[in-house]
Structures are given as structure tokens and as C-alpha cells.
Amino acid sequence: GWSPERLKKHTLYWDKFDEVTLEGKDEVAGEYYGLPWPCWSDKHPGSPVLYNTDIEVAKGGMGFRNNFGLEYEGESLLAKNAPLNSPIDTGYPQITKDNIEKVLGITLSAQEKEKMGSTWSYDDSNIIAT
């Protein structure tokens, strides 16, 4: 999602971003200042609050992605809910090439599987991110 052009636009219109929410208006409406990580694609606004499930992922929301195990002493460490309008209604493990079909309930073609990265953090195809 980051590009020199998008980041330059942010520096040119830095005054159009809210100081607290980082939300842009006017020329940069629909984006967050600096395109905070993760910024999945050229249409994604950036994710200013990594654990905000009250906003759709496509608009900058994000669910907690736990990288240190899925449970502890028999208790699930996954979130109780998922981002707004997500196809999944609870927390879920890191999405990978191996589990994406099961977690999201989708079927990918052989060509899509070949094109995508091993996990969301290595996927430039935007298949995992969308």
C-alpha cells in the first residue's frame, strides 16, 4: 500500500490530517497519516489502531493477531470478536497459505495459491489481505 507518491501526498497535505485520529480530509480523505502498518494495498487507508474491531479492516480497523500461541493453561487467547463486517465472527489464528481456506471458508485456485505469500506478512498479492 505504501508508495512514494502516496507518502509524498501525505507530506504535501499534512495539515489535512486530524492530530488525534490521524484521519485525512479534503485531498487525503479516507486515509490515515503516514499510512500506518499494516497498509495492505493501494486502496487501504492504513491501520492507526491495531486492535480496533469497531472499524472494518478495509477502513483501517484490525483484530488482534496473536503470535505467541493460541491458548494458555487451557484458556483461548483469541479475541472474543472480530473486526466489523468480517466474514469471521471471533478471533482467529494468523492466516497463512496453509490455513486460509479453512479459516475464511473460501476456495482458492491453484494459480492463486501459487501467487500468494506464505503468510499475510509476506503476501504481496493482496489475496490474504482482502
Residue pairs with C-beta under 8 A, 6 or more apart in sequence:
1 35
1 38
1 39
1 40
1 41
1 42
1 43
1 44
1 46
2 35
2 39
3 42
6 31
6 35
6 42
7 34
7 35
9 27
9 28
10 17
10 24
10 28
10 31
10 33
10 34
10 35
13 24
13 26
13 27
13 28
14 33
16 24
16 25
16 26
16 27
16 28
17 23
17 24
17 25
17 28
17 32
17 33
18 24
18 25
21 32
21 48
22 32
22 33
22 34
22 36
22 48
23 32
24 30
24 31
24 32
24 33
30 45
31 45
31 46
32 45
32 46
32 47
32 48
32 60
34 46
35 44
35 45
35 46
36 46
36 47
36 48
37 46
37 47
38 44
38 46
38 47
38 62
38 120
38 129
39 45
39 46
39 47
40 126
40 129
40 130
41 126
41 129
41 130
43 58
44 58
44 60
44 129
45 59
45 60
46 60
47 57
47 60
47 61
47 62
48 60
49 60
49 61
49 62
50 62
50 64
51 62
51 63
51 64
52 60
52 61
52 62
52 83
53 61
53 62
53 63
53 79
53 81
53 82
53 83
53 84
54 61
54 84
55 61
55 83
55 84
56 83
56 84
56 85
56 86
57 63
57 83
57 86
61 83
61 84
62 83
63 79
63 81
63 82
63 83
63 86
63 91
63 92
64 79
64 91
65 94
66 77
66 78
66 91
66 93
66 94
67 94
68 77
69 77
70 76
70 77
70 78
70 93
71 77
76 91
78 90
78 91
78 92
78 93
79 90
79 91
80 90
80 91
81 89
81 90
81 91
82 88
82 89
82 90
82 91
82 92
87 104
87 105
88 103
88 104
92 103
93 99
93 103
94 119
94 120
95 103
95 104
95 119
95 120
95 128
96 118
96 119
96 120
97 113
97 116
97 117
97 118
97 119
97 128
100 106
100 108
100 116
100 127
100 128
101 107
101 108
108 116
108 127
112 125
112 127
115 125
115 127
116 123
116 125
116 127
116 128
117 123
117 124
117 125
117 128
119 128
120 128
120 129
123 129
